[in-house]
Amino acid sequence: MTPQSASATVSRFPDAAMVSTRQEFTDLPLTVIEGTLPEDLRGHWIAMGPVGSVAMTPLPGEPNYPGSDGTSLFNGDAMLYRFDCDIPGEVRLTNRLIKTPCYYADRATTLGTPFSDLKFFSSGLGRFSFVLGFRDEVNTACIPVKFQGDDRWRLLTTWDAGRPYEIDPITLEVATPVGRNDEWREQALPLRVGPFKLVTTATHHAYDDHSQELFTINFGKSLLTLVSPLLIHSVGLLPRWKVLNWLIWLVRWVFRRILLRVMQVLSFVLWLLGIDRFQDFVRLIRWDGQGDFDVWQVVLPRTLGLPIKRPVQIEQSMHQVGVTRRYVVLMDTSFKLGPGQLIPNPLPGNSKTEQVLREVLNFPQFPNTNVYLVKRADLKPGQKRVVARQVTIPREIAHFRVDYDDSNGVVIHVAHNNAWDPAEWPQAFDRFAEPPQPPDSIQRLVGMTVTTTDLNYLGRYVLDPDLGQIKDAQRVSDPTCTWAPSIYADIGNLGVPERYDHIYWIAWGCWDELMTEFMVDLYKNYKYRQVPIAEVLKAAREGAPPALCHLDTTTMAIVDKYPFPPNHFGNSPQFIPRGEGDDQTHAYLTCMVLIDQADGPTSQVWIFDAQNLAQGPICKLADTSGQLKIGLTIHTTWVPEIASRTAPYRIPMREDYGKLVQQVAADQRDLVERLFEQQIYPHFE
């Protein structure tokens, strides 16, 4: 790329995505700065986002830069933003940090406190203490549920690496964890950790409003499963001598396939021997909102004449669960959770060490997606296992929706994040795929998710659950609106519709400032590449902006779209119905829009008419006082009304953590006991 083409860059990724305030507000009025606020906008729109850790808390009212410690923006305390639209002509914001037990532990163990020997460290996608364990940051989504006997909506906050928590919809204070510690099985690790266990689950638990049940999963990887992608990828690091290039390619191809099978078989044998650290597991959970979990271990049908059904083996993560009338839909989603995302640099400040570690520990996401279909009729009390049928869908998937109607097969609507790796972020030592760029760009964008290295797809698949096959597959892509499709504006956040005839997706665009040399090298030989790398780099250079689009799933056509202007980052769309009907287009869409303006980074709320995206926003809202910086948010939801929590379900924190505290090493136990007695239990009694 020449200096002339560098100067032709038309869009700068906004600093506003990298800045947030940890300050909490109550009924902060938002001002209409453009357009007209719809009179029939109603209910309460909720957004979730990470806002960095207590260790980097600035002075009150000052902005926070979550990625400044070199870790992912996804690693941070949870901030819940509730936009109240219950009074016509007004939108008010109330936001709160979600203060779980480990939040109070983190706050009480910072440097300079009596408990600083127990302090937490940010490491990649997580936050960890060598004595206390892992933070449960619940910073990704909020799920409304209403179980049998409930007369009001309840709210659960969630993320992939910890059990959910229920909060009070009015105060936004933590009410209780969902499930006792002993109802969740922890991820096996090569080291002992303290009372805060690493529990891997889904961000998107599946609530069935027909049966008033919640379905979710608790999964774990054996140590062999954790390291096998590293060994397979390491073959790709073999030198590419010109004379022996064909031989190296053959060795790489054979070794990858043989090694993967050997690791799977070895993991299965060790599982049969009952060696805990070498056990893969997927536990399907059903919860009625009142009592203990119903739990089944998910296994595969017998194969190769084996007398025992082997457990499902998850290679990446299980970000989402779906539910139909007759099936629970599980998926090995393309948000990898491996050593490269969690292991810290042993020599902080030594960029060479960091680069070598990333090269050794990292690997590309798997190009295919395994889906597991479990019959709900097989979920019988008293049984310990349930058999799943596996179906493999070509290309990666992180987010999906399912039709409740499964009379002609299980229908899955997906966004393919092919050759896009949202589990990666720019590091300060990274280089752009096509320099030169402004010298501060990499440094200021450390922590933000990297951009896509291919044009992506939206898809619709019909699966045959009896044969374990794809009956029908349709995909659509559009160079104006399917670069990195990320989040759907769900019409079914209060329940599962019979069919999704319309889905609204937002795409994050393709940005040259987030196109690193490392990611291009990692995915340049991507199996299903749609657009040559040279054309992807050209699109990033010219500016492929974020876009909001309307997919008609009956025709699989993108029927409406709105590309955001240059230097704007549109995100976190939410569907807000108009009236009481079931029209899937009669609605408003709200979006968070992050912009750099002359007076600094700005967070705005834009409102669209769902039936006419192309006309642009009909209203723009902002905090004109300049106090609020929202930064990166992730998922959203909406409820028609809120009321104080009255559900009797509650887990006593002292009983829940008592035994775990007693398991701490003797030389640290007294300090940990005092921490819990003085700094944690009083907040929940």
C-alpha positions in Angstrom: 0.0 0.0 0.0 1.4 3.4 -1.0 1.4 6.5 1.1 -1.2 7.9 -1.3 -3.6 5.1 -0.7 -3.0 5.4 3.1 -4.1 9.0 3.0 -7.3 7.9 1.1 -8.6 6.1 4.2 -12.2 7.4 4.4 -13.1 6.2 7.9 -11.4 6.2 11.3 -12.5 3.7 13.9 -14.0 5.9 16.6 -12.2 6.4 19.9 -15.7 6.5 21.4 -15.8 2.6 21.3 -12.7 2.5 23.5 -13.9 4.9 26.2 -16.5 4.4 28.9 -17.5 5.8 32.3 -18.0 3.7 35.4 -20.1 6.3 36.9 -23.7 5.3 37.8 -26.7 7.4 37.0 -30.4 7.3 38.0 -33.1 8.7 35.6 -30.5 10.6 33.5 -32.6 12.3 30.8 -31.6 11.9 27.2 -32.1 14.8 24.9 -33.4 14.6 21.3 -30.6 16.1 19.2 -32.2 15.3 15.9 -35.6 14.1 14.6 -38.7 13.3 16.6 -39.1 10.9 19.5 -41.9 8.5 18.6 -44.9 8.9 20.9 -45.6 5.1 20.9 -42.1 4.1 22.0 -42.6 2.1 25.1 -41.2 -0.3 27.7 -37.6 -0.6 28.8 -34.6 -1.3 26.6 -31.6 -2.8 28.3 -28.0 -3.0 27.1 -25.0 -4.8 28.6 -21.3 -3.9 28.3 -17.9 -4.3 29.9 -16.3 -1.2 31.5 -12.9 -2.3 32.6 -11.8 -3.4 36.0 -11.7 -1.8 39.5 -7.9 -1.7 39.1 -8.2 1.0 36.4 -11.0 3.0 38.0 -10.4 6.7 37.3 -11.5 9.6 39.4 -15.3 10.0 39.6 -16.7 11.3 36.3 -13.6 10.7 34.4 -13.6 8.4 31.4 -12.2 4.9 31.5 -10.1 3.2 28.8 -10.8 -0.5 29.3 -8.2 -1.8 26.8 -5.4 0.2 28.3 -4.0 -2.8 30.1 -3.5 -4.7 26.9 -6.4 -7.1 27.4 -9.6 -7.5 25.5 -12.4 -5.0 25.9 -14.7 -8.0 26.6 -12.8 -8.4 29.9 -14.4 -6.0 32.4 -17.0 -5.4 35.0 -20.5 -5.5 33.8 -22.4 -2.3 33.3 -26.2 -2.6 32.7 -27.9 0.3 31.0 -31.7 0.5 31.3 -33.4 3.0 29.0 -36.8 3.7 30.3 -39.4 4.7 27.7 -42.5 4.3 30.0 -43.4 7.9 29.9 -44.4 9.3 26.5 -42.0 11.8 25.1 -39.2 10.8 27.5 -36.2 8.5 27.6 -34.3 8.2 30.8 -31.2 6.2 31.6 -30.4 4.3 34.8 -27.2 2.3 34.8 -25.5 0.1 37.5 -22.4 -2.0 37.8 -23.4 -5.6 38.4 -21.9 -6.2 41.9 -21.4 -9.9 42.3 -19.4 -11.5 45.2 -16.2 -11.6 43.1 -16.7 -7.9 42.2 -16.5 -7.0 45.9 -13.6 -9.3 46.3 -11.8 -7.6 43.4 -12.5 -4.1 44.8 -11.3 -5.1 48.3 -8.0 -6.7 47.1 -6.5 -3.9 45.0 -3.0 -2.6 45.8 -2.8 -0.7 49.0 -5.6 -2.6 50.8 -5.2 -5.1 53.7 -6.1 -7.9 51.3 -3.8 -7.0 48.4 -2.0 -10.3 48.6 -5.2 -11.8 47.1 -5.4 -9.3 44.2 -6.7 -10.1 40.7 -4.9 -9.7 37.4 -6.4 -9.1 34.0 -5.3 -11.8 31.6 -6.7 -11.9 28.0 -10.4 -12.5 28.2 -10.6 -13.0 31.9 -9.5 -11.8 35.3 -7.8 -14.1 37.8 -6.4 -14.3 41.3 -3.9 -17.1 42.2 -5.7 -17.5 45.6 -9.3 -16.5 44.9 -9.8 -17.9 41.4 -11.7 -16.4 38.4 -14.0 -13.4 38.1 -17.5 -14.1 37.0 -18.1 -10.8 35.1 -21.6 -11.5 33.7 -21.1 -8.6 31.3 -22.5 -9.8 28.0 -26.3 -10.2 28.0 -29.4 -9.8 30.0 -32.3 -12.3 29.7 -35.9 -11.7 30.7 -37.7 -14.8 32.1 -41.1 -15.3 33.6 -41.7 -18.8 35.2 -44.8 -20.5 36.4 -46.2 -18.5 39.3 -44.3 -15.3 38.5 -46.5 -12.2 38.0 -43.6 -10.0 36.7 -40.5 -10.2 34.6 -37.2 -11.4 36.1 -33.8 -10.5 34.7 -30.7 -12.7 34.4 -27.3 -11.3 33.6 -24.9 -13.7 31.8 -21.6 -14.3 30.1 -19.7 -17.4 28.9 -17.3 -18.0 31.8 -19.5 -18.0 34.9 -22.9 -18.8 36.3 -25.7 -16.3 35.7 -27.0 -13.9 38.3 -30.5 -12.6 38.9 -30.9 -8.9 39.5 -33.8 -6.7 40.7 -35.3 -5.0 37.6 -35.9 -1.7 39.5 -32.7 -1.3 41.6 -30.5 -3.4 39.2 -28.9 -4.9 42.4 -27.8 -8.5 42.5 -30.4 -10.7 44.1 -29.0 -14.2 43.8 -26.8 -16.5 41.7 -28.7 -18.9 39.5 -27.7 -22.3 40.8 -25.6 -23.2 43.8 -21.9 -23.5 43.4 -22.2 -27.3 43.8 -24.8 -27.4 40.9 -22.2 -26.2 38.5 -19.2 -28.2 37.4 -15.9 -26.3 37.0 -13.5 -26.4 34.1 -10.6 -28.7 34.8 -7.4 -26.8 35.1 -3.7 -27.7 35.7 -3.6 -25.7 38.9 -5.9 -25.3 41.9 -7.9 -22.2 42.2 -9.9 -20.7 45.1 -13.6 -20.2 45.9 -14.4 -18.5 42.6 -14.4 -21.4 40.2 -14.1 -21.2 36.4 -17.5 -22.3 35.1 -18.1 -22.4 31.4 -21.6 -22.0 30.1 -23.6 -20.1 27.5 -24.3 -16.3 27.4 -27.6 -16.9 25.6 -29.6 -19.4 27.7 -32.9 -20.4 26.0 -36.1 -19.4 27.7 -39.2 -21.2 26.4 -42.3 -19.1 27.2 -44.6 -21.9 26.2 -43.4 -24.3 28.9 -41.9 -21.5 31.1 -38.6 -23.3 31.4 -35.0 -22.2 31.0 -32.5 -24.4 29.2 -28.8 -23.9 29.4 -25.5 -25.8 29.4 -22.5 -26.3 31.6 -19.5 -27.7 29.7 -15.9 -28.4 30.2 -12.8 -29.4 28.2 -10.3 -32.0 29.1 -6.7 -30.8 29.2 -6.1 -32.8 26.0 -9.0 -31.0 24.2 -7.6 -27.7 25.4 -4.1 -28.3 24.0 -5.0 -30.3 20.8 -5.7 -27.3 18.6 -2.2 -25.9 19.6 -0.5 -29.1 18.5 -2.4 -29.3 15.3 -1.7 -25.6 14.5 1.9 -26.0 15.4 2.4 -28.2 12.4 1.6 -25.1 10.3 4.6 -23.4 11.8 7.0 -25.9 10.1 9.4 -24.0 7.8 8.2 -23.8 4.2 11.3 -24.8 2.2 10.8 -24.3 -1.5 12.2 -27.7 -2.5 10.3 -29.6 0.2 7.2 -27.5 0.2 5.0 -30.3 -1.2 6.3 -32.8 1.5 5.8 -30.3 4.3 2.3 -29.7 3.1 1.6 -33.5 3.0 3.0 -34.0 6.6 1.0 -31.0 7.8 -2.2 -32.4 6.2 -1.8 -35.9 7.5 -0.6 -34.9 11.0 -3.5 -32.6 11.6 -6.0 -35.2 10.8 -4.3 -38.1 12.6 -3.4 -36.0 15.7 -7.0 -34.8 16.1 -8.3 -38.4 16.1 -5.6 -39.6 18.4 -6.3 -36.8 20.9 -10.1 -37.6 20.8 -9.5 -41.3 21.4 -7.0 -40.7 24.2 -9.4 -38.2 25.8 -12.2 -40.8 25.6 -10.0 -43.6 27.2 -9.0 -41.3 30.1 -12.6 -40.4 30.5 -13.4 -44.1 30.8 -10.8 -44.4 33.5 -12.4 -41.6 35.4 -9.4 -39.2 35.4 -11.2 -35.9 36.1 -8.8 -33.5 34.4 -9.1 -35.5 31.2 -12.8 -35.5 31.0 -14.8 -33.6 28.4 -18.4 -32.9 29.5 -21.5 -31.2 28.4 -24.3 -30.9 31.0 -27.7 -29.9 29.7 -29.6 -28.0 32.4 -33.3 -27.3 32.7 -34.6 -24.9 35.4 -38.1 -23.9 36.5 -36.9 -20.7 38.3 -37.8 -22.1 41.7 -35.8 -25.1 42.7 -32.7 -27.2 41.9 -31.5 -27.8 38.4 -32.5 -30.9 36.4 -29.2 -32.0 34.8 -28.3 -34.5 32.0 -24.9 -35.3 30.6 -25.0 -35.1 26.8 -23.5 -38.0 25.0 -23.3 -39.2 21.4 -24.8 -42.4 20.0 -22.6 -45.6 20.1 -20.1 -45.8 17.3 -17.4 -48.3 16.1 -19.1 -51.0 18.2 -18.1 -49.3 21.5 -20.3 -50.4 24.4 -20.4 -47.0 26.0 -21.6 -43.7 24.5 -18.9 -41.1 24.5 -19.4 -37.6 25.8 -19.8 -34.6 23.5 -16.4 -32.9 23.0 -16.5 -29.1 22.7 -13.6 -27.7 20.8 -14.3 -23.9 21.1 -17.2 -22.6 23.2 -21.0 -22.9 23.6 -22.1 -19.3 23.4 -25.8 -19.9 22.7 -28.6 -22.5 23.3 -31.8 -22.7 21.2 -35.1 -24.4 21.9 -37.8 -25.6 19.6 -41.1 -27.4 20.4 -39.4 -30.8 20.5 -35.6 -30.2 20.6 -32.9 -28.3 22.5 -30.3 -27.0 20.1 -26.7 -26.9 21.3 -23.7 -25.6 19.3 -19.9 -25.6 19.4 -19.7 -21.9 18.5 -16.8 -20.0 16.9 -15.6 -18.0 19.9 -12.5 -19.9 20.8 -11.5 -20.1 24.5 -8.0 -21.5 24.5 -4.6 -20.8 26.2 -3.9 -17.9 23.9 -7.0 -16.1 25.2 -6.3 -16.7 28.9 -2.5 -17.1 29.6 -0.8 -13.9 30.7 2.6 -12.8 29.6 5.1 -14.1 32.2 7.4 -11.1 31.4 5.2 -8.0 31.4 6.4 -5.3 29.1 8.5 -7.7 27.0 6.7 -7.5 23.7 9.0 -10.2 22.1 7.8 -12.7 24.7 4.2 -11.8 24.1 4.6 -12.3 20.3 6.3 -15.7 20.7 3.6 -16.8 23.2 0.8 -15.8 20.8 2.4 -17.5 17.9 2.8 -20.7 19.9 -0.5 -20.7 21.8 -2.8 -19.4 19.2 -4.8 -21.1 16.4 -7.5 -20.2 13.9 -11.1 -21.0 14.7 -12.5 -24.2 13.3 -14.0 -23.7 9.9 -17.1 -25.9 10.5 -19.8 -25.8 13.2 -21.0 -28.8 15.1 -24.7 -28.7 16.1 -26.1 -31.1 18.7 -29.9 -31.8 18.8 -31.4 -33.2 21.9 -35.0 -34.5 22.1 -36.9 -32.8 24.9 -38.9 -36.0 25.3 -35.7 -37.8 26.3 -35.2 -35.3 29.3 -36.7 -37.6 31.9 -36.2 -37.1 35.6 -33.9 -39.7 37.2 -31.9 -40.3 34.1 -28.3 -39.1 34.1 -27.5 -39.1 30.3 -29.3 -38.0 27.2 -28.2 -38.8 23.6 -27.7 -36.0 21.0 -27.7 -36.2 17.3 -24.8 -34.3 15.7 -25.1 -32.2 12.5 -22.1 -30.3 11.0 -22.7 -27.0 9.2 -19.9 -25.7 6.9 -18.5 -22.3 8.1 -18.3 -20.8 11.5 -21.3 -19.6 13.6 -21.4 -17.6 16.8 -25.0 -16.4 16.9 -28.2 -18.0 15.8 -32.0 -18.1 16.2 -34.3 -21.2 15.9 -37.9 -21.4 14.8 -40.1 -22.9 17.5 -42.0 -24.8 14.8 -39.9 -27.9 14.0 -42.6 -29.9 12.2 -40.5 -30.0 9.0 -37.1 -30.1 10.6 -35.1 -27.8 13.0 -34.8 -24.4 11.3 -31.7 -22.4 12.3 -31.0 -18.8 11.2 -27.3 -17.9 11.5 -24.7 -15.3 11.0 -21.5 -16.9 9.6 -18.4 -15.2 11.0 -16.3 -16.9 8.4 -12.6 -16.0 8.7 -13.5 -13.5 11.4 -12.1 -14.1 14.8 -13.9 -12.1 17.5 -11.8 -13.8 20.2 -8.7 -11.8 19.0 -7.8 -8.2 19.6 -5.0 -5.9 18.4 -1.9 -5.9 20.6 0.5 -2.9 21.0 3.2 -4.8 19.2 0.9 -5.7 16.2 1.5 -4.3 12.7 -1.1 -3.3 10.2 -1.7 -5.6 7.3 -1.1 -2.7 5.0 1.0 0.1 6.6 1.5 3.0 6.9 -1.2 4.2 9.2 -1.4 7.0 11.8 1.3 6.1 14.4 -1.2 6.0 17.3 -3.8 3.7 15.7 -2.6 0.3 17.0 -2.0 1.6 20.5 -5.4 3.4 20.8 -7.3 0.3 19.5 -5.7 -2.3 21.8 -8.5 -4.4 23.2 -11.0 -3.9 20.4 -12.0 -7.0 18.4 -10.1 -7.4 15.2 -12.0 -7.0 11.9 -13.0 -9.7 9.5 -10.7 -11.1 6.8 -13.5 -12.2 4.4 -16.9 -11.1 3.4 -19.4 -12.9 5.6 -22.9 -14.6 5.2 -26.3 -14.7 6.7 -27.8 -18.2 6.5 -30.8 -20.4 7.0 -30.6 -24.1 7.5 -33.1 -26.9 7.9 -31.8 -29.9 9.8 -33.1 -33.4 9.9 -32.8 -34.4 13.5 -33.4 -38.1 12.8 -30.8 -38.5 10.1 -28.4 -35.9 11.4 -28.2 -34.2 8.0 -28.8 -30.8 6.5 -32.1 -30.8 4.5 -31.8 -27.4 3.1 -29.1 -24.7 3.1 -29.4 -21.1 2.0 -26.9 -18.2 2.4 -26.8 -14.6 1.3 -24.0 -12.0 1.4 -23.8 -8.4 0.4 -20.7 -6.3 0.2 -22.6 -3.3 1.6 -23.9 -4.9 4.8 -22.5 -8.4 5.7 -19.0 -7.5 6.7 -18.8 -9.0 10.2 -22.5 -9.6 11.0 -22.4 -9.7 14.8 -25.7 -9.3 16.7 -29.4 -9.7 15.9 -32.1 -7.4 17.1 -34.2 -10.2 18.5 -38.0 -10.2 18.0 -38.2 -13.2 20.3 -36.5 -11.8 23.4 -39.7 -12.4 25.4 -40.3 -15.9 23.9 -39.7 -18.0 20.9 -41.8 -17.2 17.8 -43.2 -20.1 15.7 -41.1 -18.8 12.8 -38.6 -16.1 12.2 -39.8 -14.6 8.9 -37.8 -11.5 9.5 -34.5 -10.9 11.3 -32.6 -7.6 11.8 -28.8 -8.0 11.9 -26.1 -5.4 12.6 -22.7 -5.9 11.0 -19.5 -4.3 12.4 -18.0 -3.5 9.0 -14.4 -4.0 7.7 -11.8 -1.5 9.1 -8.2 -1.2 8.0 -7.2 0.0 11.4 -8.4 -3.3 12.9 -6.8 -5.5 10.1 -3.6 -6.8 11.6 -0.8 -8.6 9.8 -1.1 -11.5 12.4 -4.8 -12.1 11.6 -4.3 -12.0 7.8 -1.6 -14.6 8.2 -3.8 -16.7 10.4 -6.7 -16.8 7.9 -5.1 -16.2 4.5 -5.5 -19.9 3.6 -9.1 -20.1 5.0 -10.9 -23.1 3.6 -14.1 -21.4 2.5 -12.8 -18.1 1.4 -15.3 -16.0 -0.6 -13.3 -12.9 -1.4 -9.5 -12.9 -2.1 -7.4 -11.3 0.6 -6.3 -8.6 -1.8 -10.0 -7.5 -2.3 -10.7 -7.7 1.4 -7.8 -5.4 2.1 -9.0 -3.0 -0.6 -12.5 -3.0 1.0 -11.0 -2.2 4.4 -8.9 0.5 2.9 -11.8 2.2 1.1 -14.1 1.8 4.1 -16.8 -0.9 4.5 -18.9 0.7 7.3 -21.1 -1.0 9.9 -24.6 -1.6 8.6 -28.0 -2.5 9.9 -29.9 -4.8 7.6 -33.3 -6.5 7.3 -33.3 -10.2 6.2 -36.5 -11.7 4.9 -36.0 -15.3 5.7 -38.9 -16.6 3.5 -37.0 -15.4 0.4 -33.5 -15.2 1.9 -33.1 -11.7 0.6 -31.8 -8.6 2.3 -34.8 -6.3 1.7 -33.6 -3.1 3.5 -30.4 -1.8 4.9 -28.7 1.3 6.4 -24.9 1.7 6.2 -23.7 4.0 9.0 -21.8 7.1 8.0 -17.9 7.2 8.0 -16.4 7.4 11.5 -19.5 5.9 13.1 -19.7 2.6 14.9 -23.3 1.3 15.1 -23.9 -1.6 17.5 -26.3 -3.4 19.9 -29.6 -3.2 18.0 -32.9 -3.9 19.8 -36.3 -4.7 18.4 -39.1 -2.7 20.2 -42.6 -3.8 19.1 -45.3 -1.3 18.2 -48.7 -2.3 19.5 -49.7 -5.8 20.6 -49.7 -7.6 17.3 -47.2 -10.3 16.1 -46.1 -8.4 13.0 -42.3 -8.9 12.8 -41.7 -5.6 11.0 -44.1 -3.3 12.9 -41.5 -2.0 15.3 -38.7 0.4 16.1 -35.1 -0.5 16.2 -32.7 1.2 18.7 -29.0 1.2 18.3 -26.0 2.4 20.2 -23.9 4.7 17.9 -20.4 5.7 18.9 -18.9 8.8 17.3 -15.9 11.0 17.6 -16.9 14.7 17.6 -15.0 17.9 18.0 -15.7 18.0 21.7 -14.6 14.4 22.2 -16.0 10.8 22.1 -19.8 10.7 22.1 -22.4 7.9 22.7 -25.8 8.3 21.1 -29.0 6.3 20.8 -30.5 6.1 17.3 -34.0 5.0 16.6 -35.1 3.5 13.3 -38.4 2.6 11.8 -38.0 -1.2 11.2 -40.1 -0.9 8.0 -37.8 1.7 6.5 -34.1 1.4 7.5 -32.9 3.1 4.4 -34.3 6.4 5.4 -31.9 6.5 8.3 -32.7 7.2 12.0 -36.0 9.0 12.8 -34.6 10.2 16.1 -31.2 10.6 17.8 -30.7 10.9 21.5 -27.7 11.8 23.7 -26.7 13.0 27.1 -26.0 16.6 26.3 -24.3 17.2 29.7 -21.3 15.2 28.4 -21.1 13.0 31.6 -22.0 9.7 30.0 -19.5 7.7 27.8 -21.1 4.3 27.1 -18.3 2.7 24.9 -18.6 -0.8 23.6 -21.8 -2.6 24.5 -22.8 -6.1 23.4 -26.2 -7.6 23.7 -29.6 -6.0 24.5 -33.1 -7.0 25.5 -36.5 -5.3 26.0 -39.3 -5.8 28.5 -42.7 -4.1 28.4 -42.8 -3.3 32.1 -40.6 -3.6 35.2 -41.4 -4.2 38.9 -39.4 -5.0 42.0 -38.4 -8.6 42.3 -40.6 -10.7 44.5 -39.5 -14.3 43.6 -38.6 -16.4 46.6 -35.7 -18.1 44.9 -32.5 -17.1 46.7 -29.1 -18.8 47.4 -27.5 -17.7 50.7 -24.0 -16.5 49.9 -22.5 -17.7 53.2 -23.7 -21.2 52.8 -22.8 -21.2 49.1 -19.2 -20.2 49.6 -18.5 -21.6 53.1 -17.1 -25.0 52.1 -15.1 -23.5 49.2 -13.4 -21.0 51.5 -12.4 -23.8 53.8 -10.7 -25.5 50.9 -8.2 -22.6 50.4 -4.6 -23.5 51.3 -4.0 -23.2 55.1 -1.4 -20.4 54.8 -4.0 -18.1 53.1 -7.3 -19.4 54.6 -7.5 -16.9 57.5 -7.0 -13.9 55.2 -9.7 -15.3 52.7 -12.1 -15.9 55.6 -11.7 -12.3 56.8 -12.2 -11.0 53.2 -15.5 -12.9 52.9 -16.7 -11.9 56.4 -15.8 -8.2 56.1 -16.1 -7.4 52.4 -18.5 -9.8 50.7 -21.2 -11.4 52.9 -22.4 -8.1 54.4 -23.6 -7.0 50.9 -25.9 -10.0 50.6 -27.4 -10.3 54.1 
